[in-house]
Amino acid sequence: MKPLFHDLDDIQNRLLAWWGGPAPVREVWDPLTQLIYSIQSSRTKDAESHASLRTLRERFNGWPTGPNTWDEVRWEQLRDATIPEIEDALKLSTFPEKKAVQLKETLQRITERTGALSLAFLAKYRTDKIRRWIEELPGAGSKASAAVVNFSSLRRKAIAIDAHHQRIAIRLGVARASATPREVETALTALAPANWTAITMDDHHTLVKKLGQSLCTLRVAHCGKCPLRDICITGSSHTARTLEFPK
């Protein structure tokens, strides 16, 4: 299957016009804080994910050591907390009992492997090595590793593929229906213009996610209203229709 557009610039320009301006500026965190957020935010809405991170920070003193949000946060109190304490702090997240175990094990594993609870050393690694290192941690897959290298102060090139991005890429015809997030990212990265920066890729993630939350949802695709409909394999043949998908 071949997509109906040449590169991601077309999608980006259409979504920027539809959005009415640039994507919101991200609050950049240090890599460890971003990893913690990524693990606990899986399958959880943004509002609840941010609320859970605030609770973790308040209960376990997870605040930057310097004046900037990207200054390293000391998360030793979270690492040393009990599973029930962490689970209670994550009660707004989905599957808090599973994520509490993953977070504690991840922070313990980082400490064991490096001798300290810090990911600052990752800045000296190549991006592919950083991602492999992160994906060896409990609860961290390709989406989490992409988020850490792209969203955090590392600011490397990667496209974080959440459920919205994966669904839209498949409907656009960029990837097959059974494609994994890693496969979707590979396909999209191949379509990213060479001059795209890490921030451009971050903006792309945000814009596509917004589309998935508002128009191209899991159960319903409002193709007639979509700014991508004429370059979308699914939407182009249903220009004025709203598509409903089985549960």
C-alpha positions as CSV (number, residue, x, y, z in Angstrom):
1,M,0.0,0.0,0.0
2,K,1.4,3.4,-1.0
3,P,0.3,6.6,0.7
4,L,-1.3,9.4,-1.3
5,F,1.3,12.0,-0.3
6,H,5.1,12.4,-0.8
7,D,6.3,13.4,2.7
8,L,5.2,14.5,6.1
9,D,5.4,18.2,5.2
10,D,2.0,17.9,3.5
11,I,0.4,16.5,6.6
12,Q,2.2,19.0,8.8
13,N,1.1,22.0,6.8
14,R,-2.5,20.9,6.7
15,L,-2.6,20.2,10.4
16,L,-1.0,23.5,11.3
17,A,-3.6,25.3,9.2
18,W,-6.4,23.3,10.7
19,W,-5.0,23.9,14.3
20,G,-4.8,27.6,13.5
21,G,-1.2,28.1,14.5
22,P,1.8,26.2,15.8
23,A,1.6,23.3,18.2
24,P,1.7,24.2,21.9
25,V,5.2,24.6,23.3
26,R,6.2,21.5,25.3
27,E,7.4,21.7,28.9
28,V,10.7,19.9,28.5
29,W,11.8,17.6,31.4
30,D,15.0,15.7,32.1
31,P,15.2,12.2,30.6
32,L,14.4,10.3,33.9
33,T,11.3,12.4,34.6
34,Q,10.1,11.9,31.0
35,L,10.7,8.1,31.3
36,I,8.6,8.0,34.5
37,Y,5.8,10.0,32.9
38,S,5.9,7.8,29.8
39,I,5.6,4.5,31.8
40,Q,2.7,5.7,33.9
41,S,0.9,7.5,31.1
42,S,0.4,4.4,28.9
43,R,-3.3,4.0,28.0
44,T,-4.2,7.0,30.2
45,K,-5.7,10.3,29.1
46,D,-3.4,13.3,29.3
47,A,-5.2,15.1,32.1
48,E,-5.0,12.0,34.4
49,S,-1.4,11.3,33.4
50,H,-0.3,14.9,34.3
51,A,-2.2,14.7,37.5
52,S,-0.5,11.4,38.4
53,L,2.9,12.9,37.7
54,R,2.1,15.9,40.0
55,T,1.1,13.5,42.7
56,L,4.3,11.5,42.3
57,R,6.3,14.8,42.6
58,E,4.4,16.0,45.6
59,R,4.6,12.7,47.5
60,F,8.2,11.8,46.6
61,N,9.9,15.2,46.2
62,G,10.3,14.8,42.4
63,W,11.2,18.4,41.6
64,P,14.1,19.8,39.5
65,T,17.3,20.4,41.4
66,G,17.8,23.7,39.5
67,P,15.7,26.6,38.3
68,N,14.7,24.9,34.9
69,T,12.2,22.2,34.3
70,W,14.9,20.2,32.4
71,D,17.3,20.2,35.3
72,E,17.7,16.7,36.7
73,V,15.1,15.5,39.2
74,R,16.1,13.3,42.1
75,W,13.7,10.4,42.3
76,E,15.3,8.3,45.1
77,Q,12.2,8.7,47.3
78,L,10.0,7.2,44.6
79,R,12.5,4.3,44.0
80,D,12.6,3.6,47.7
81,A,8.8,3.8,48.3
82,T,6.7,0.7,48.7
83,I,4.6,-0.8,45.9
84,P,1.3,0.1,47.7
85,E,2.6,3.7,48.2
86,I,3.4,4.1,44.5
87,E,0.2,2.4,43.4
88,D,-1.9,4.8,45.6
89,A,-0.1,7.8,43.9
90,L,-1.0,6.3,40.5
91,K,-4.7,5.7,41.2
92,L,-5.7,8.0,38.3
93,S,-3.6,6.0,35.8
94,T,-4.9,2.9,34.2
95,F,-3.5,-0.4,35.6
96,P,-1.8,1.4,38.6
97,E,-0.9,-2.0,40.3
98,K,1.1,-3.0,37.2
99,K,2.7,0.4,36.7
100,A,3.7,0.8,40.3
101,V,5.8,-2.4,40.0
102,Q,7.2,-1.3,36.6
103,L,8.3,2.1,38.0
104,K,9.9,0.7,41.1
105,E,11.7,-2.0,39.1
106,T,12.8,0.5,36.5
107,L,14.3,2.9,39.0
108,Q,16.0,0.0,40.8
109,R,17.4,-1.3,37.6
110,I,18.8,2.1,36.6
111,T,20.5,2.4,40.0
112,E,22.0,-1.1,39.7
113,R,23.3,-0.6,36.2
114,T,24.8,2.9,36.6
115,G,25.5,3.2,40.4
116,A,23.1,6.2,40.6
117,L,19.5,7.1,39.9
118,S,20.2,9.3,36.9
119,L,19.9,9.2,33.1
120,A,22.1,12.2,32.5
121,F,24.9,10.0,31.1
122,L,22.6,9.1,28.1
123,A,23.4,12.5,26.5
124,K,26.8,11.1,25.4
125,Y,25.3,8.2,23.5
126,R,24.0,7.9,20.0
127,T,20.2,8.0,19.7
128,D,19.9,4.3,18.7
129,K,22.0,3.2,21.7
130,I,19.9,5.4,24.0
131,R,16.7,3.8,22.8
132,R,18.0,0.2,23.1
133,W,19.1,1.0,26.6
134,I,15.7,2.4,27.6
135,E,13.8,-0.5,26.0
136,E,15.5,-3.0,28.2
137,L,13.8,-1.4,31.2
138,P,10.4,-2.7,32.6
139,G,7.4,-1.1,31.0
140,A,9.5,0.8,28.4
141,G,8.8,0.0,24.7
142,S,9.5,1.9,21.5
143,K,7.0,4.6,22.3
144,A,8.7,5.3,25.7
145,S,12.2,5.3,24.2
146,A,11.1,7.7,21.4
147,A,9.4,10.0,24.0
148,V,12.6,10.1,26.1
149,V,14.9,11.0,23.3
150,N,12.5,13.4,21.5
151,F,10.5,15.1,24.3
152,S,13.1,15.4,27.0
153,S,16.1,17.7,27.2
154,L,18.0,15.2,25.0
155,R,16.0,16.5,22.0
156,R,16.9,13.9,19.5
157,K,15.1,12.9,16.3
158,A,12.3,10.3,16.9
159,I,8.6,10.1,16.4
160,A,6.7,8.8,19.4
161,I,3.8,6.6,18.2
162,D,0.9,6.5,20.5
163,A,-2.4,4.8,19.8
164,H,-3.8,7.9,18.0
165,H,-0.7,8.2,15.7
166,Q,-0.7,4.5,15.0
167,R,-4.4,4.4,14.1
168,I,-4.1,7.5,11.8
169,A,-1.0,6.2,10.0
170,I,-2.7,3.0,9.2
171,R,-5.8,4.8,7.9
172,L,-3.6,7.0,5.8
173,G,-2.1,4.0,4.2
174,V,1.4,4.5,5.6
175,A,1.4,1.2,7.4
176,R,-0.5,-2.1,7.2
177,A,-3.3,-2.7,9.7
178,S,-1.3,-5.1,11.8
179,A,1.8,-2.8,12.0
180,T,3.5,-2.4,15.4
181,P,4.4,1.1,16.8
182,R,8.0,0.5,15.8
183,E,7.0,-0.3,12.2
184,V,4.8,2.7,12.0
185,E,7.6,4.9,13.3
186,T,10.0,3.5,10.7
187,A,7.5,4.1,7.9
188,L,6.8,7.7,9.0
189,T,10.5,8.5,9.6
190,A,11.2,7.5,6.0
191,L,8.7,10.2,5.0
192,A,10.1,12.9,7.2
193,P,12.0,15.6,5.3
194,A,15.7,15.7,5.9
195,N,15.5,19.3,7.3
196,W,13.0,18.3,10.1
197,T,14.5,18.8,13.5
198,A,13.6,17.0,16.8
199,I,11.2,19.8,17.6
200,T,9.5,19.4,14.2
201,M,9.0,15.7,15.0
202,D,7.6,16.6,18.4
203,D,5.2,19.1,16.8
204,H,4.1,16.4,14.3
205,H,3.3,14.0,17.1
206,T,1.3,16.6,18.9
207,L,-0.7,17.6,15.8
208,V,-1.5,14.1,14.8
209,K,-2.5,13.2,18.3
210,K,-4.9,16.2,18.4
211,L,-6.5,14.9,15.2
212,G,-6.9,11.5,16.7
213,Q,-8.5,12.9,19.8
214,S,-11.0,15.1,17.9
215,L,-11.8,13.8,14.4
216,C,-10.2,10.5,13.6
217,T,-11.1,8.6,16.8
218,L,-11.0,4.9,17.5
219,R,-14.7,4.3,16.9
220,V,-15.6,7.1,14.5
221,A,-13.8,9.0,11.8
222,H,-15.3,12.3,10.7
223,C,-13.8,12.1,7.2
224,G,-15.9,14.9,5.8
225,K,-14.4,17.4,8.3
226,C,-10.8,16.1,8.2
227,P,-8.1,18.2,6.7
228,L,-6.3,15.1,5.5
229,R,-9.2,13.4,3.8
230,D,-8.0,13.8,0.2
231,I,-4.6,12.3,1.0
232,C,-6.0,9.6,3.2
233,I,-6.7,6.2,1.6
234,T,-9.5,5.6,4.1
235,G,-11.0,9.0,3.9
236,S,-10.6,9.9,0.2
237,S,-13.3,7.4,-0.9
238,H,-15.7,8.6,1.9
239,T,-15.3,12.4,1.5
240,A,-18.6,13.5,3.0
241,R,-19.2,10.5,5.3
242,T,-18.6,9.7,8.9
243,L,-17.1,6.2,9.2
244,E,-18.0,4.0,12.2
245,F,-15.7,1.2,13.2
246,P,-16.6,-2.0,15.1
247,K,-15.9,-2.1,18.8
